[in-house]
Amino acid sequence: MRKWTLLEYGSREMLLKSIEDRENLVLFYPAVGQMQAGHLVDLDIAVGEMNVLFPMRATVIARRTRPRGTSKPRGVYLEVVAEDKMRFKRLCEFADELWEPGVRRSSPRLRTELRASYFIPKSYHQGTIQNICIEGLFLRTDGPLLSVGQGLFVKIKASTLSSWLGLECRVCWIDPVESRRGMGLYCFGPKRALKRLAALAARTRRKMALRSLG
């Protein structure tokens, strides 16, 4: 299971101040943690309570472990990979208040790792659900990808004790980057399955809360 690092900025203003070099895709994060120079990291970048998430990959290019006053706190410099150039651009546009998410999510994405399969006539293909919310999910797969707007049927195995959860979905966006390759899906039916998806998201949220306390 790939480890994702969550970078949380308190506000757009804080994010804006942390964009170091737009041309070279460099971002500063005011915390060091266990990240070391040269490490390639998978990131989830969140901003305050705005319920928007920017997944991307980056290389740690430098660390500042000794703060130089309040204007230059300790932290790490991250260079976003070229494949995520457009995501970095969108992040900058969000910081500049030039772009807003088309649809505001009523609940945040929650990281998970669940077995899944999806049907494209005339066969099923294997995948992994890597995040969920009460109305959607991200399906990571090395199998075929559909186009935005197309529909598909997805089966999820939530645990060894539960039955498969079958959902009717529509493709909202596609991530072609090899390490994350897959589809962002909106789930619209059936009603009973949507209730199970909401319950699964609630359980996942509780587990994450308990993990953060432990």
GROMACS elastic network, one bead per residue, 0.5 to 0.9 nm:
[ bonds ]
;  ai    aj funct       b0    kb
    1   113     6  0.74249   500
    2    42     6  0.80787   500
    3    41     6  0.82636   500
    3    42     6  0.70748   500
    3    43     6  0.89035   500
    4    41     6  0.73471   500
    4    42     6  0.50919   500
    4    43     6  0.55335   500
    4    44     6  0.67430   500
    4   111     6  0.86376   500
    5    41     6  0.72486   500
    5    42     6  0.61909   500
    5    44     6  0.61220   500
    5    45     6  0.84343   500
    6    42     6  0.87536   500
    6    43     6  0.58664   500
    6    45     6  0.60337   500
    6    46     6  0.73118   500
    7    29     6  0.74400   500
    7    43     6  0.68950   500
    7    44     6  0.60969   500
    7    46     6  0.61403   500
    7    47     6  0.84787   500
    8    11     6  0.88577   500
    8    29     6  0.88226   500
    8    44     6  0.83053   500
    8    45     6  0.60461   500
    8    47     6  0.57794   500
    8    48     6  0.69354   500
    9    12     6  0.74112   500
    9    13     6  0.88535   500
    9    14     6  0.62115   500
    9    15     6  0.58698   500
    9    29     6  0.82953   500
    9    45     6  0.77104   500
    9    46     6  0.62007   500
    9    48     6  0.59153   500
   10    13     6  0.82220   500
   10    14     6  0.63313   500
   10    15     6  0.77467   500
   10    46     6  0.85034   500
   10    47     6  0.58811   500
   10    49     6  0.80251   500
   11    14     6  0.52043   500
   11    15     6  0.63849   500
   11    16     6  0.86573   500
   11    47     6  0.56326   500
   11    48     6  0.50159   500
   11    49     6  0.81580   500
   11    50     6  0.86233   500
   11    95     6  0.88350   500
   12    16     6  0.59820   500
   12    17     6  0.86103   500
   12    47     6  0.64870   500
   12    48     6  0.76430   500
   12    94     6  0.76823   500
   12    95     6  0.51363   500
   12    96     6  0.78510   500
   12    97     6  0.81514   500
   13    16     6  0.50388   500
   13    17     6  0.63174   500
   13    18     6  0.87059   500
   13    95     6  0.70242   500
   13    96     6  0.86370   500
   14    17     6  0.52627   500
   14    18     6  0.63800   500
   14    47     6  0.87911   500
   14    95     6  0.87003   500
   15    18     6  0.50476   500
   15    19     6  0.65994   500
   15    27     6  0.88612   500
   15    28     6  0.87570   500
   15    29     6  0.87101   500
   15    47     6  0.74483   500
   15    91     6  0.89816   500
   15    92     6  0.85764   500
   15    95     6  0.62312   500
   16    19     6  0.55490   500
   16    20     6  0.87888   500
   16    92     6  0.73899   500
   16    94     6  0.89672   500
   16    95     6  0.52482   500
   16    96     6  0.70271   500
   17    20     6  0.75888   500
   17    28     6  0.85911   500
   18    26     6  0.89336   500
   18    27     6  0.58904   500
   18    29     6  0.65804   500
   18    30     6  0.82237   500
   19    22     6  0.67816   500
   19    25     6  0.82883   500
   19    26     6  0.65478   500
   19    28     6  0.62711   500
   19    29     6  0.89898   500
   19    92     6  0.75431   500
   19    95     6  0.88769   500
   20    24     6  0.88148   500
   20    25     6  0.80169   500
   20    26     6  0.54653   500
   20    27     6  0.53047   500
   20    28     6  0.63464   500
   20    77     6  0.83612   500
   21    24     6  0.55125   500
   21    25     6  0.58051   500
   21    27     6  0.69357   500
   22    26     6  0.64058   500
   22    27     6  0.82490   500
   22    88     6  0.82543   500
   22    89     6  0.78189   500
   22    92     6  0.78180   500
   23    26     6  0.79583   500
   24    79     6  0.73059   500
   24    80     6  0.82333   500
   25    78     6  0.81420   500
   25    79     6  0.55698   500
   25    80     6  0.53950   500
   25    81     6  0.78053   500
   25    82     6  0.81428   500
   25    85     6  0.70969   500
   25    88     6  0.66984   500
   25    89     6  0.83367   500
   26    58     6  0.88823   500
   26    61     6  0.89663   500
   26    77     6  0.67227   500
   26    78     6  0.54928   500
   26    80     6  0.63578   500
   27    76     6  0.84115   500
   27    77     6  0.58048   500
   27    78     6  0.51359   500
   27    79     6  0.64550   500
   27    80     6  0.77051   500
   28    31     6  0.89701   500
   28    75     6  0.69653   500
   28    76     6  0.57524   500
   28    78     6  0.61249   500
   28    79     6  0.89221   500
   29    32     6  0.78267   500
   29    74     6  0.85644   500
   29    75     6  0.54734   500
   29    76     6  0.54340   500
   29    77     6  0.65501   500
   29    78     6  0.77118   500
   30    64     6  0.89893   500
   30    72     6  0.85910   500
   30    73     6  0.60897   500
   30    74     6  0.57543   500
   30    76     6  0.65896   500
   30    77     6  0.89057   500
   31    64     6  0.89321   500
   31    65     6  0.87347   500
   31    73     6  0.80719   500
   31    74     6  0.60163   500
   31    76     6  0.65085   500
   32    35     6  0.61658   500
   32    36     6  0.82104   500
   32    63     6  0.70225   500
   32    64     6  0.77549   500
   32    65     6  0.71149   500
   32    74     6  0.68334   500
   32    76     6  0.56741   500
   33    36     6  0.86140   500
   33    75     6  0.84284   500
   33    76     6  0.89659   500
   35    38     6  0.87888   500
   35    39     6  0.67672   500
   35    41     6  0.82473   500
   35    60     6  0.71228   500
   35    63     6  0.84446   500
   35    76     6  0.77922   500
   36    39     6  0.57111   500
   36    60     6  0.65121   500
   36    61     6  0.84272   500
   36    62     6  0.78957   500
   36    63     6  0.73287   500
   36    76     6  0.85123   500
   37    40     6  0.88569   500
   37    59     6  0.77446   500
   37    61     6  0.52546   500
   37    62     6  0.53596   500
   37    63     6  0.66123   500
   37    76     6  0.84102   500
   37    77     6  0.87784   500
   38    59     6  0.61040   500
   38    60     6  0.53039   500
   38    61     6  0.59135   500
   38    62     6  0.80123   500
   39    58     6  0.83493   500
   39    59     6  0.56172   500
   39    60     6  0.54111   500
   39    61     6  0.80511   500
   40    57     6  0.71044   500
   40    58     6  0.57646   500
   40    60     6  0.65347   500
   41    56     6  0.85871   500
   41    57     6  0.57244   500
   41    58     6  0.55038   500
   41    59     6  0.61996   500
   41    60     6  0.75346   500
   42    55     6  0.74273   500
   42    56     6  0.60551   500
   42    58     6  0.66473   500
   42    59     6  0.89861   500
   43    54     6  0.78766   500
   43    55     6  0.55178   500
   43    56     6  0.53101   500
   43    57     6  0.58421   500
   43    58     6  0.73982   500
   44    53     6  0.62736   500
   44    54     6  0.55877   500
   44    56     6  0.66565   500
   44    57     6  0.88311   500
   45    52     6  0.83959   500
   45    53     6  0.55923   500
   45    55     6  0.62153   500
   45    56     6  0.79174   500
   45    91     6  0.89139   500
   46    49     6  0.83640   500
   46    50     6  0.80259   500
   46    51     6  0.74003   500
   46    52     6  0.61636   500
   46    54     6  0.66385   500
   46    55     6  0.89660   500
   47    50     6  0.60641   500
   47    51     6  0.73558   500
   47    52     6  0.68181   500
   47    53     6  0.75106   500
   48    51     6  0.75677   500
   48    52     6  0.88178   500
   49    52     6  0.82322   500
   50    53     6  0.88200   500
   50   104     6  0.86426   500
   51   104     6  0.75008   500
   51   105     6  0.67134   500
   51   106     6  0.80987   500
   51   107     6  0.73270   500
   51   108     6  0.57868   500
   51   109     6  0.84471   500
   52   101     6  0.74768   500
   52   104     6  0.78954   500
   52   105     6  0.77875   500
   52   108     6  0.75539   500
   52   109     6  0.86636   500
   53   108     6  0.82768   500
   53   109     6  0.78027   500
   54    87     6  0.72096   500
   54    88     6  0.84519   500
   54    90     6  0.87898   500
   54    91     6  0.71591   500
   55    84     6  0.89928   500
   55    87     6  0.80216   500
   56    80     6  0.71711   500
   56    81     6  0.79220   500
   56    83     6  0.89482   500
   56    84     6  0.61846   500
   56    87     6  0.71756   500
   56    88     6  0.80039   500
   57    79     6  0.85202   500
   57    80     6  0.58319   500
   57    81     6  0.58749   500
   57    83     6  0.85785   500
   57    84     6  0.70918   500
   58    61     6  0.89633   500
   58    78     6  0.57999   500
   58    79     6  0.51737   500
   58    81     6  0.53081   500
   58    84     6  0.87253   500
   59    77     6  0.84341   500
   59    78     6  0.55290   500
   59    79     6  0.51867   500
   59    80     6  0.64174   500
   59    81     6  0.71920   500
   60    63     6  0.77030   500
   60    76     6  0.67965   500
   60    77     6  0.59071   500
   60    79     6  0.64631   500
   60    80     6  0.88967   500
   61    76     6  0.77068   500
   61    77     6  0.56980   500
   61    78     6  0.57972   500
   61    79     6  0.65053   500
   62    75     6  0.87182   500
   62    76     6  0.58464   500
   62    77     6  0.51710   500
   62    78     6  0.74303   500
   63    74     6  0.76727   500
   63    75     6  0.59102   500
   63    77     6  0.62333   500
   64    67     6  0.69165   500
   64    72     6  0.88266   500
   64    73     6  0.77518   500
   64    75     6  0.52077   500
   64    76     6  0.60999   500
   64    77     6  0.81940   500
   65    73     6  0.83562   500
   65    75     6  0.64308   500
   65    76     6  0.83168   500
   66    73     6  0.75818   500
   66    74     6  0.56452   500
   66    75     6  0.86643   500
   67    70     6  0.75106   500
   67    71     6  0.86459   500
   67    72     6  0.58668   500
   67    75     6  0.82592   500
   68    71     6  0.71112   500
   68    72     6  0.50651   500
   68    73     6  0.62010   500
   68    74     6  0.78091   500
   69    72     6  0.56612   500
   69    73     6  0.65447   500
   70    73     6  0.57967   500
   72    75     6  0.86627   500
   79    82     6  0.89720   500
   80    83     6  0.83285   500
   80    84     6  0.65921   500
   80    85     6  0.71945   500
   80    88     6  0.72700   500
   81    84     6  0.55867   500
   81    85     6  0.69055   500
   82    85     6  0.51518   500
   82    86     6  0.86330   500
   83    86     6  0.77892   500
   83    87     6  0.86815   500
   83   177     6  0.66412   500
   84    87     6  0.51591   500
   84    88     6  0.62734   500
   84    89     6  0.86537   500
   84   177     6  0.79594   500
   85    88     6  0.51425   500
   85    89     6  0.62079   500
   85    90     6  0.86881   500
   86    90     6  0.61546   500
   86    91     6  0.85483   500
   87    90     6  0.50167   500
   87    91     6  0.61502   500
   87    92     6  0.86689   500
   88    92     6  0.62634   500
   88    93     6  0.86464   500
   89    92     6  0.50897   500
   89    93     6  0.62361   500
   89    94     6  0.86109   500
   90    94     6  0.61100   500
   90    95     6  0.86152   500
   90    99     6  0.73122   500
   91    94     6  0.50409   500
   91    95     6  0.62752   500
   91    96     6  0.86759   500
   91    99     6  0.86432   500
   92    96     6  0.61652   500
   92    97     6  0.85541   500
   92    98     6  0.85766   500
   92    99     6  0.88357   500
   93    97     6  0.60922   500
   93    98     6  0.50032   500
   93    99     6  0.53735   500
   93   100     6  0.84732   500
   94    98     6  0.58846   500
   94   100     6  0.63539   500
   94   101     6  0.86382   500
   95    98     6  0.76435   500
   95    99     6  0.82628   500
   96    99     6  0.77106   500
   97   100     6  0.71895   500
   99   102     6  0.88667   500
  100   103     6  0.84966   500
  100   104     6  0.87608   500
  101   104     6  0.62225   500
  101   105     6  0.89018   500
  104   107     6  0.87819   500
  105   108     6  0.66258   500
  105   109     6  0.86508   500
  105   133     6  0.85989   500
  105   135     6  0.84841   500
  106   133     6  0.86886   500
  106   134     6  0.81032   500
  106   135     6  0.85401   500
  107   110     6  0.89698   500
  107   133     6  0.60972   500
  107   134     6  0.66188   500
  107   135     6  0.83101   500
  108   132     6  0.83004   500
  108   133     6  0.61011   500
  108   134     6  0.85079   500
  109   131     6  0.59217   500
  109   132     6  0.54006   500
  109   134     6  0.85816   500
  109   136     6  0.85271   500
  109   137     6  0.78680   500
  109   201     6  0.87725   500
  110   130     6  0.83209   500
  110   131     6  0.51090   500
  110   132     6  0.52892   500
  110   133     6  0.62229   500
  110   137     6  0.89990   500
  110   201     6  0.72375   500
  110   204     6  0.69635   500
  110   205     6  0.67805   500
  110   208     6  0.83677   500
  111   129     6  0.88647   500
  111   130     6  0.58800   500
  111   132     6  0.68107   500
  111   204     6  0.80838   500
  111   205     6  0.89975   500
  111   208     6  0.86425   500
  112   129     6  0.68468   500
  112   130     6  0.50070   500
  112   131     6  0.51518   500
  112   132     6  0.71920   500
  112   204     6  0.74297   500
  113   128     6  0.63981   500
  113   129     6  0.56163   500
  113   131     6  0.73122   500
  114   127     6  0.86556   500
  114   128     6  0.54973   500
  114   130     6  0.68643   500
  114   131     6  0.88004   500
  114   156     6  0.68366   500
  114   157     6  0.63252   500
  114   158     6  0.61125   500
  114   159     6  0.80428   500
  115   126     6  0.80151   500
  115   127     6  0.65515   500
  115   129     6  0.64751   500
  115   155     6  0.85059   500
  115   156     6  0.59484   500
  115   157     6  0.53558   500
  115   158     6  0.73390   500
  115   159     6  0.87847   500
  116   125     6  0.85965   500
  116   126     6  0.61271   500
  116   127     6  0.50733   500
  116   128     6  0.52102   500
  116   129     6  0.63682   500
  116   139     6  0.79658   500
  116   154     6  0.69776   500
  116   155     6  0.54807   500
  116   157     6  0.61211   500
  116   158     6  0.88530   500
  116   164     6  0.88668   500
  117   124     6  0.61543   500
  117   125     6  0.53705   500
  117   127     6  0.54554   500
  117   128     6  0.76990   500
  117   153     6  0.85847   500
  117   154     6  0.58576   500
  117   155     6  0.53265   500
  117   156     6  0.67759   500
  117   157     6  0.88788   500
  118   123     6  0.84208   500
  118   124     6  0.53361   500
  118   125     6  0.53962   500
  118   126     6  0.66387   500
  118   127     6  0.74464   500
  118   152     6  0.69456   500
  118   153     6  0.56416   500
  118   155     6  0.61738   500
  118   156     6  0.88213   500
  119   122     6  0.74321   500
  119   123     6  0.58155   500
  119   125     6  0.63859   500
  119   152     6  0.62725   500
  119   153     6  0.54875   500
  119   154     6  0.65742   500
  119   155     6  0.85116   500
  120   123     6  0.57190   500
  120   124     6  0.62291   500
  120   125     6  0.76008   500
  120   144     6  0.85209   500
  120   146     6  0.87292   500
  120   152     6  0.67652   500
  120   153     6  0.79067   500
  121   124     6  0.77742   500
  125   141     6  0.82978   500
  125   142     6  0.88708   500
  125   143     6  0.61735   500
  125   144     6  0.78990   500
  126   141     6  0.67178   500
  126   142     6  0.79905   500
  126   143     6  0.69641   500
  127   139     6  0.63581   500
  127   140     6  0.55602   500
  127   142     6  0.72903   500
  127   143     6  0.75687   500
  127   182     6  0.85621   500
  128   138     6  0.83497   500
  128   139     6  0.57060   500
  128   140     6  0.51066   500
  128   141     6  0.64862   500
  128   156     6  0.84968   500
  129   132     6  0.73850   500
  129   137     6  0.68329   500
  129   138     6  0.57401   500
  129   140     6  0.60979   500
  129   141     6  0.88410   500
  129   156     6  0.76972   500
  130   137     6  0.75735   500
  130   138     6  0.57851   500
  130   139     6  0.63755   500
  130   140     6  0.65144   500
  131   136     6  0.85881   500
  131   137     6  0.55747   500
  131   138     6  0.54177   500
  131   139     6  0.78711   500
  132   135     6  0.78859   500
  132   136     6  0.58616   500
  132   138     6  0.65503   500
  132   197     6  0.83507   500
  132   200     6  0.85757   500
  132   201     6  0.64133   500
  132   204     6  0.87467   500
  133   136     6  0.53562   500
  133   137     6  0.62033   500
  133   197     6  0.79141   500
  133   198     6  0.72630   500
  133   200     6  0.87350   500
  133   201     6  0.56725   500
  133   202     6  0.86593   500
  134   137     6  0.83877   500
  134   187     6  0.87252   500
  134   194     6  0.76722   500
  134   195     6  0.84671   500
  134   197     6  0.61308   500
  134   199     6  0.80499   500
  134   200     6  0.82632   500
  134   201     6  0.59766   500
  134   202     6  0.82084   500
  135   185     6  0.87275   500
  135   186     6  0.61448   500
  135   187     6  0.55976   500
  135   188     6  0.74925   500
  135   194     6  0.75112   500
  135   197     6  0.77263   500
  135   198     6  0.74818   500
  136   169     6  0.81973   500
  136   184     6  0.75321   500
  136   185     6  0.55001   500
  136   187     6  0.51527   500
  136   188     6  0.85212   500
  136   197     6  0.85528   500
  137   183     6  0.84815   500
  137   184     6  0.60331   500
  137   185     6  0.54000   500
  137   186     6  0.68083   500
  137   187     6  0.76842   500
  138   182     6  0.70977   500
  138   183     6  0.57573   500
  138   185     6  0.60153   500
  138   186     6  0.89519   500
  139   181     6  0.84993   500
  139   182     6  0.54211   500
  139   183     6  0.52694   500
  139   184     6  0.63798   500
  139   185     6  0.73783   500
  140   143     6  0.89330   500
  140   175     6  0.89148   500
  140   180     6  0.64191   500
  140   181     6  0.57522   500
  140   183     6  0.66445   500
  140   184     6  0.87761   500
  141   144     6  0.77602   500
  141   145     6  0.81732   500
  141   180     6  0.81619   500
  141   181     6  0.60426   500
  141   182     6  0.51608   500
  141   183     6  0.80366   500
  142   145     6  0.84713   500
  142   178     6  0.83667   500
  142   181     6  0.66902   500
  142   182     6  0.74056   500
  143   182     6  0.84850   500
  144   182     6  0.88634   500
  145   174     6  0.78025   500
  145   176     6  0.89763   500
  145   181     6  0.88633   500
  145   182     6  0.69241   500
  145   183     6  0.70800   500
  146   149     6  0.84514   500
  146   150     6  0.64103   500
  146   151     6  0.82062   500
  146   152     6  0.85071   500
  146   171     6  0.71834   500
  146   174     6  0.83063   500
  146   183     6  0.79965   500
  147   150     6  0.57173   500
  147   151     6  0.89028   500
  147   171     6  0.68101   500
  147   172     6  0.86284   500
  147   173     6  0.81351   500
  147   174     6  0.77532   500
  148   151     6  0.87257   500
  148   170     6  0.77421   500
  148   172     6  0.53903   500
  148   173     6  0.57361   500
  148   174     6  0.71611   500
  148   183     6  0.87953   500
  149   170     6  0.58982   500
  149   171     6  0.51620   500
  149   172     6  0.62074   500
  149   173     6  0.84278   500
  150   169     6  0.85149   500
  150   170     6  0.56112   500
  150   171     6  0.56036   500
  150   172     6  0.84741   500
  151   168     6  0.73603   500
  151   169     6  0.55974   500
  151   171     6  0.63193   500
  152   167     6  0.85238   500
  152   168     6  0.61904   500
  152   169     6  0.54268   500
  152   170     6  0.62758   500
  152   171     6  0.78883   500
  153   166     6  0.70534   500
  153   167     6  0.57964   500
  153   169     6  0.60376   500
  153   170     6  0.86585   500
  154   165     6  0.80436   500
  154   166     6  0.57196   500
  154   167     6  0.52475   500
  154   168     6  0.65211   500
  154   169     6  0.70777   500
  155   164     6  0.60434   500
  155   165     6  0.53818   500
  155   167     6  0.63599   500
  156   163     6  0.87285   500
  156   164     6  0.54813   500
  156   166     6  0.64643   500
  156   167     6  0.81692   500
  157   160     6  0.74406   500
  157   162     6  0.72148   500
  157   163     6  0.68427   500
  157   165     6  0.63720   500
  158   161     6  0.82507   500
  158   162     6  0.64612   500
  158   163     6  0.77919   500
  158   164     6  0.71350   500
  158   165     6  0.74181   500
  158   200     6  0.77526   500
  159   162     6  0.54496   500
  159   163     6  0.79951   500
  159   164     6  0.87225   500
  160   163     6  0.81008   500
  162   165     6  0.84912   500
  165   193     6  0.64388   500
  165   196     6  0.75568   500
  165   197     6  0.79182   500
  166   189     6  0.87845   500
  166   190     6  0.82214   500
  166   193     6  0.64622   500
  167   187     6  0.64347   500
  167   188     6  0.75581   500
  167   189     6  0.59251   500
  167   190     6  0.65785   500
  167   193     6  0.62419   500
  167   194     6  0.74404   500
  167   197     6  0.87286   500
  168   186     6  0.85572   500
  168   187     6  0.58463   500
  168   188     6  0.59566   500
  168   189     6  0.51328   500
  168   190     6  0.67096   500
  168   193     6  0.89047   500
  169   185     6  0.59539   500
  169   186     6  0.54312   500
  169   188     6  0.59734   500
  169   189     6  0.73724   500
  170   184     6  0.85328   500
  170   185     6  0.54807   500
  170   186     6  0.52711   500
  170   187     6  0.65630   500
  170   188     6  0.78007   500
  171   174     6  0.75931   500
  171   183     6  0.64738   500
  171   184     6  0.60410   500
  171   186     6  0.64966   500
  172   183     6  0.74763   500
  172   184     6  0.55455   500
  172   185     6  0.54521   500
  172   186     6  0.64221   500
  173   182     6  0.88472   500
  173   183     6  0.59283   500
  173   184     6  0.51011   500
  173   185     6  0.72524   500
  174   181     6  0.77891   500
  174   182     6  0.60390   500
  174   184     6  0.61179   500
  174   185     6  0.89729   500
  175   178     6  0.84136   500
  175   180     6  0.66525   500
  175   181     6  0.52669   500
  175   182     6  0.53711   500
  175   183     6  0.61380   500
  175   184     6  0.78319   500
  176   179     6  0.86537   500
  176   180     6  0.72370   500
  176   182     6  0.66873   500
  176   183     6  0.86290   500
  177   180     6  0.55048   500
  177   181     6  0.52033   500
  177   182     6  0.83800   500
  178   182     6  0.87525   500
  187   190     6  0.87169   500
  187   194     6  0.74095   500
  188   191     6  0.78431   500
  188   194     6  0.73198   500
  189   192     6  0.76980   500
  189   193     6  0.65433   500
  189   194     6  0.60581   500
  190   193     6  0.53832   500
  190   194     6  0.63080   500
  190   195     6  0.89361   500
  191   194     6  0.50608   500
  191   195     6  0.64108   500
  191   196     6  0.88262   500
  192   195     6  0.52310   500
  192   196     6  0.65188   500
  192   197     6  0.88052   500
  193   196     6  0.50064   500
  193   197     6  0.61816   500
  193   198     6  0.86848   500
  194   198     6  0.62108   500
  194   199     6  0.86117   500
  195   198     6  0.51075   500
  195   199     6  0.62500   500
  195   200     6  0.85992   500
  196   199     6  0.50143   500
  196   200     6  0.60693   500
  196   201     6  0.86074   500
  197   201     6  0.61977   500
  197   202     6  0.86357   500
  198   201     6  0.50917   500
  198   202     6  0.62485   500
  198   203     6  0.87473   500
  199   202     6  0.50218   500
  199   203     6  0.62600   500
  199   204     6  0.86059   500
  200   203     6  0.51387   500
  200   204     6  0.61609   500
  200   205     6  0.86322   500
  201   204     6  0.50494   500
  201   205     6  0.61582   500
  201   206     6  0.87042   500
  202   205     6  0.51103   500
  202   206     6  0.63204   500
  202   207     6  0.87423   500
  203   206     6  0.51379   500
  203   207     6  0.62521   500
  203   208     6  0.86756   500
  204   207     6  0.51287   500
  204   208     6  0.62346   500
  204   209     6  0.86830   500
  205   208     6  0.51285   500
  205   209     6  0.62369   500
  205   210     6  0.87225   500
  206   209     6  0.50735   500
  206   210     6  0.62225   500
  206   211     6  0.85598   500
  207   210     6  0.51413   500
  207   211     6  0.60596   500
  207   212     6  0.86251   500
  208   211     6  0.50188   500
  208   212     6  0.62039   500
  208   213     6  0.87361   500
  209   212     6  0.52082   500
  209   213     6  0.64359   500
  209   214     6  0.88103   500
  210   213     6  0.51278   500
  210   214     6  0.62379   500
  211   214     6  0.51159   500
